[in-house]
């Protein structure tokens, strides 16, 4: 069973892509599931995150404040500003621009920890950054959306804050409480959480894509181009920031993945709940959910290969 779960987690990008294609080509395969389940599904992912977070992960935030601060600053500055810039460059309609900005203002995605592990990056830094950016999201995400999109539409910052608390913070706290008071159950469940999260992420993508298949087919190419550029620039900026600050390569890899991968499922939820008058706003989050898992799998392979090559080269030099 563990081997199957490891396989699912490793090939998460392929799983998400297959589900997205199925949902786009055969929408009824997922339209029978109501969109109302997306919130509980995201809550389950966050609950799983709470189960897997250890006290040591929070100590990382305190013991490595410089690294965490660098990551969060890059996360909440580069990605929102890139999103806003791309909406201008591509002259996106207001509805789509709102969705792209929502994606840019969200915290790091939960899948980033799995991708960082596969990429042989600094997993502890990745987990610490995800935890920190997620905890900051209830405050920073609504404020950033208001600052960047407030001139286009009315932004209910308090409502968004409460939504993020309900979908993100409360499930994480419940997971931490289970870890504290049900340790035996938590130990049995934890090894399977990456695979569980991968399946749930794929299901969320399938539901969103299926319910918006017609809109995706008509506007998908333009938004896909924006999303791909946004994600790739984020991955690149995260790595470059690490290099400029002379961080070790595993830290640069973690920084790259954390900055480039957003919690796009949360963006879709916020679009659905707070921008219902603009139905296209949900599309960027749906497409980002598909693309960043594919790009994440690709960069994990690239980073992993370069890290292995670097280690071999060092070993050869030591032997010489």
Secondary structure, DSSP 8 states (H G I E B T S, - for coil): -HHHHHHHHHTHHHHHHHHHHHHHH-THHHHTS-TTHHHHHHHHHHHHHHHH--HHHHHHHHHTHHHHHHHHHHHHHHHHHHHHHHHHHTT--HHHHHHHHHHHHS-B-THHHHHHHHTT--HHHHHHHHHHHHHHHHHHHHHHHHHHHTTTS---HHHHHHHHIIIIIHHHHHHHHHHHH-HHHHHHHHTTHHHHHHHHHHHHHHHHHHHTHHHHHHHHHHHHHHHHHHHHHHHHHHHHHHHHTT--HHHHHHHHHHHH-B-HHHHHHHHHHH-TT-GGGGHHHHHHHHHHHHHHHHHHHHHHHHHHHHHHHHHHHHH-
